[in-house]
Every structure is written in C-alpha cells, then in structure tokens.
Amino acid sequence: MTAQPVLLTKAGLKRLEDELLELRTVKRAEVALSIREAQELGMAQVDGQYEEAKNQQAFLEGRIIEIESMLERAQIIDEEAAHGSKEVRVGSSVTLRTSDGKRREYQVVGPAEASPGEGRISHESPVGRALLGKKRGDKVQVTAPAGLVAMTIVSVS
C-alpha cells in the first residue's frame, strides 16, 4: 500500500518547510531548555514541570515527523492550470454567493493546508467536494450542521 500524495500549493509547501525549520531549530532548543530547567529545580518541583516539558517534546517530535512525512509525499498543485480552468479544481479560487446574498471567496486546496478562516478549503470537505467540477453560474447544495446550504458559483479563477 502506497501512501497518498499530499496536495500542496507552492505557498503551502513553503509554510510547511518554514514550520519544520522553526520546530527543528528554535522550538527544539526551547523544549530542551525547559527540560534542563525542570531538572535543576530539584525533586520537589520537578515532577509537574518535567512531565509538561517531556509532553511538549513528544508533541514537537510528533509534529516534526508528521511534516517530514507530508513533505516526502508532497505533490505541488498546478495553480496556473487551475486558474485557467473554467471549472473548479484543486488550486482554483472560487467566489460563491449564498442564498442569503453573502459572498464568500475560497481557494480549493489539499487537506494539509486547509484553513477555512483564511479562505482555504479542502477538496475533501463537503463544500470542496460539492464544488469540484462545477462552473460559473452552477448552483450547489451542501449539508451543514445548520441544515442545507445553497450556493451559486459567481466566479472561478
């Protein structure tokens, strides 16, 4: 069984590489210092602080392994082709109008860099799946926790 590729934009790849560098250099040193400081406090105070520092170290090392794995499987999204397409694909920027008249703008990306609050939605999310393959003027419906949400695609770029 082969691992699935991790779809990333060039900006998403850069963000992961920057995060990995930060974790390896700055954060590792900070956690190592926390562990040393906890050990120097003596037995009475070591337990809580030492355990917390070791938990931080485990989380940090787990995140480093996760990012390294994603980078090994990274597949760069062809954003130029997506922007030139008339239909929504991974890498496309989409402007939607909801049934209440609000406009929303999203870029459809891979799950590794999805951040709806920043306008990046995963192609695997309910909205992302509903949009893939659609064109300007198409209507889509998505089941959300609040119920059925209807949207019209205003533009695809």
The 8 nearest C-alpha neighbors of each residue, nearest first, counted from 0:
[[1, 2, 3, 4, 72, 68, 5, 71],
 [2, 0, 3, 4, 72, 5, 71, 68],
 [1, 3, 4, 0, 72, 5, 68, 69],
 [2, 4, 1, 5, 72, 0, 6, 73],
 [3, 5, 72, 73, 74, 6, 2, 69],
 [4, 6, 73, 72, 74, 69, 7, 3],
 [7, 5, 109, 74, 75, 73, 76, 4],
 [8, 6, 75, 11, 76, 12, 109, 74],
 [7, 9, 11, 76, 10, 75, 12, 6],
 [8, 10, 12, 11, 13, 7, 75, 76],
 [11, 9, 13, 8, 12, 14, 7, 15],
 [12, 10, 8, 14, 13, 9, 7, 112],
 [11, 13, 9, 15, 10, 14, 7, 8],
 [12, 14, 10, 16, 11, 15, 17, 9],
 [15, 13, 11, 17, 12, 16, 18, 10],
 [16, 14, 18, 12, 17, 13, 19, 11],
 [15, 17, 13, 19, 18, 14, 12, 20],
 [18, 16, 14, 20, 15, 19, 13, 21],
 [17, 19, 15, 21, 20, 16, 14, 22],
 [20, 18, 22, 16, 21, 17, 23, 15],
 [19, 21, 17, 23, 18, 22, 24, 16],
 [22, 20, 18, 25, 24, 19, 23, 17],
 [23, 21, 26, 19, 20, 24, 25, 27],
 [24, 22, 20, 21, 27, 19, 25, 26],
 [23, 25, 21, 22, 27, 26, 20, 28],
 [24, 26, 21, 28, 27, 22, 29, 23],
 [25, 27, 22, 29, 28, 24, 30, 21],
 [26, 28, 30, 29, 23, 25, 24, 22],
 [27, 29, 31, 26, 25, 30, 32, 24],
 [30, 28, 26, 32, 27, 31, 33, 25],
 [29, 31, 33, 27, 32, 28, 56, 26],
 [30, 32, 28, 34, 33, 29, 27, 35],
 [31, 33, 35, 29, 30, 34, 36, 28],
 [34, 32, 30, 36, 31, 35, 52, 37],
 [33, 35, 31, 37, 32, 52, 36, 49],
 [36, 34, 32, 38, 37, 33, 39, 31],
 [37, 35, 39, 33, 38, 34, 32, 40],
 [36, 38, 49, 34, 45, 40, 35, 39],
 [39, 37, 35, 36, 40, 45, 41, 34],
 [40, 38, 36, 41, 37, 35, 45, 42],
 [41, 39, 37, 38, 45, 44, 36, 42],
 [42, 40, 39, 43, 45, 44, 38, 37],
 [41, 43, 45, 44, 40, 46, 38, 39],
 [44, 42, 41, 45, 46, 40, 47, 37],
 [45, 43, 42, 46, 40, 41, 47, 48],
 [46, 44, 42, 37, 49, 48, 41, 47],
 [45, 47, 49, 48, 44, 50, 42, 43],
 [48, 46, 50, 49, 45, 51, 44, 37],
 [49, 47, 51, 50, 45, 37, 46, 52],
 [48, 50, 52, 37, 45, 46, 51, 47],
 [49, 51, 53, 47, 48, 52, 46, 54],
 [52, 50, 48, 54, 49, 53, 47, 55],
 [53, 51, 55, 49, 54, 34, 50, 33],
 [52, 54, 56, 50, 55, 51, 49, 57],
 [55, 53, 51, 57, 56, 52, 50, 58],
 [56, 54, 52, 58, 53, 57, 59, 51],
 [55, 57, 53, 59, 54, 58, 30, 60],
 [58, 56, 54, 60, 59, 55, 61, 53],
 [57, 59, 61, 55, 56, 60, 54, 62],
 [60, 58, 56, 62, 61, 57, 55, 63],
 [59, 61, 63, 57, 62, 58, 56, 64],
 [62, 60, 58, 64, 59, 63, 57, 65],
 [61, 63, 65, 59, 64, 60, 66, 58],
 [62, 64, 60, 66, 65, 61, 67, 59],
 [65, 63, 67, 61, 62, 66, 68, 60],
 [64, 66, 62, 68, 63, 67, 61, 69],
 [67, 65, 69, 63, 68, 64, 70, 62],
 [68, 66, 64, 70, 69, 65, 63, 71],
 [67, 69, 71, 65, 66, 70, 64, 72],
 [68, 70, 66, 72, 71, 67, 73, 5],
 [69, 71, 73, 67, 72, 68, 66, 12],
 [72, 70, 68, 69, 73, 67, 66, 5],
 [71, 73, 4, 69, 70, 5, 68, 74],
 [74, 72, 5, 70, 71, 69, 4, 6],
 [73, 75, 6, 5, 4, 7, 76, 72],
 [74, 76, 7, 8, 6, 77, 73, 9],
 [75, 77, 8, 78, 7, 6, 90, 74],
 [78, 76, 79, 80, 75, 81, 90, 8],
 [77, 79, 81, 90, 80, 76, 82, 91],
 [80, 78, 82, 81, 77, 83, 90, 84],
 [79, 81, 83, 78, 82, 77, 84, 90],
 [80, 82, 78, 91, 84, 90, 83, 79],
 [83, 81, 156, 79, 80, 91, 84, 78],
 [84, 82, 80, 81, 79, 156, 85, 78],
 [85, 83, 81, 86, 82, 80, 156, 87],
 [84, 86, 134, 155, 83, 87, 156, 135],
 [87, 85, 134, 133, 132, 84, 88, 155],
 [86, 88, 131, 132, 133, 91, 130, 134],
 [89, 87, 131, 91, 81, 90, 132, 86],
 [88, 90, 107, 108, 91, 122, 81, 87],
 [89, 91, 78, 107, 81, 108, 88, 76],
 [92, 90, 81, 88, 82, 107, 106, 89],
 [91, 93, 106, 156, 105, 155, 107, 90],
 [94, 92, 155, 105, 104, 154, 106, 91],
 [93, 95, 104, 154, 153, 103, 152, 105],
 [96, 94, 152, 103, 153, 102, 151, 150],
 [97, 95, 102, 151, 150, 101, 100, 103],
 [96, 98, 150, 100, 99, 101, 149, 95],
 [97, 99, 100, 149, 150, 96, 148, 101],
 [98, 100, 97, 101, 96, 149, 102, 150],
 [101, 99, 97, 98, 96, 102, 150, 95],
 [102, 100, 97, 96, 99, 103, 98, 95],
 [103, 101, 96, 95, 97, 100, 104, 94],
 [102, 104, 95, 94, 96, 101, 105, 97],
 [103, 105, 94, 93, 95, 118, 102, 106],
 [106, 104, 118, 93, 119, 92, 107, 120],
 [105, 107, 92, 119, 91, 93, 108, 118],
 [106, 108, 89, 120, 90, 91, 122, 121],
 [109, 107, 121, 89, 90, 120, 122, 106],
 [108, 110, 6, 121, 111, 122, 7, 112],
 [109, 111, 121, 113, 112, 108, 123, 122],
 [112, 110, 109, 113, 5, 7, 6, 121],
 [111, 113, 110, 11, 109, 114, 108, 7],
 [114, 112, 120, 119, 110, 121, 111, 108],
 [113, 115, 119, 117, 116, 120, 112, 118],
 [116, 114, 118, 119, 120, 117, 113, 105],
 [115, 117, 114, 118, 119, 120, 113, 105],
 [118, 116, 115, 114, 119, 105, 113, 120],
 [117, 119, 105, 115, 116, 106, 104, 114],
 [120, 118, 106, 114, 115, 113, 105, 117],
 [121, 119, 113, 107, 115, 108, 114, 106],
 [120, 122, 110, 108, 109, 123, 113, 124],
 [121, 123, 127, 128, 124, 107, 108, 109],
 [122, 124, 121, 128, 127, 125, 110, 109],
 [123, 125, 127, 121, 126, 122, 128, 120],
 [126, 124, 128, 127, 129, 141, 123, 142],
 [127, 125, 129, 124, 128, 141, 130, 122],
 [126, 128, 122, 124, 130, 129, 125, 121],
 [129, 127, 125, 130, 131, 126, 122, 123],
 [128, 130, 126, 127, 131, 125, 139, 141],
 [129, 131, 127, 128, 133, 126, 87, 132],
 [132, 130, 87, 88, 128, 133, 129, 127],
 [131, 133, 87, 86, 130, 88, 134, 129],
 [132, 134, 86, 87, 130, 131, 137, 135],
 [135, 133, 86, 137, 85, 136, 87, 132],
 [134, 136, 152, 154, 153, 137, 155, 133],
 [135, 137, 152, 153, 151, 134, 138, 154],
 [138, 136, 134, 152, 135, 151, 133, 139],
 [137, 139, 151, 150, 152, 136, 140, 149],
 [140, 138, 150, 149, 151, 129, 137, 141],
 [141, 139, 149, 148, 150, 147, 142, 138],
 [140, 142, 148, 147, 143, 126, 125, 149],
 [141, 143, 147, 146, 148, 140, 144, 125],
 [142, 144, 146, 145, 147, 141, 148, 125],
 [143, 145, 146, 142, 147, 148, 141, 125],
 [144, 146, 143, 147, 142, 148, 141, 149],
 [147, 145, 143, 144, 142, 148, 141, 149],
 [146, 148, 142, 141, 143, 140, 149, 145],
 [147, 149, 141, 140, 142, 146, 150, 143],
 [148, 150, 140, 98, 139, 97, 141, 147],
 [151, 149, 97, 139, 96, 138, 98, 95],
 [150, 152, 138, 96, 95, 137, 153, 136],
 [151, 153, 95, 135, 136, 137, 154, 94],
 [154, 152, 95, 94, 135, 136, 151, 96],
 [155, 153, 94, 135, 152, 93, 156, 95],
 [154, 156, 93, 92, 135, 87, 85, 91],
 [155, 82, 92, 91, 93, 83, 154, 84]]
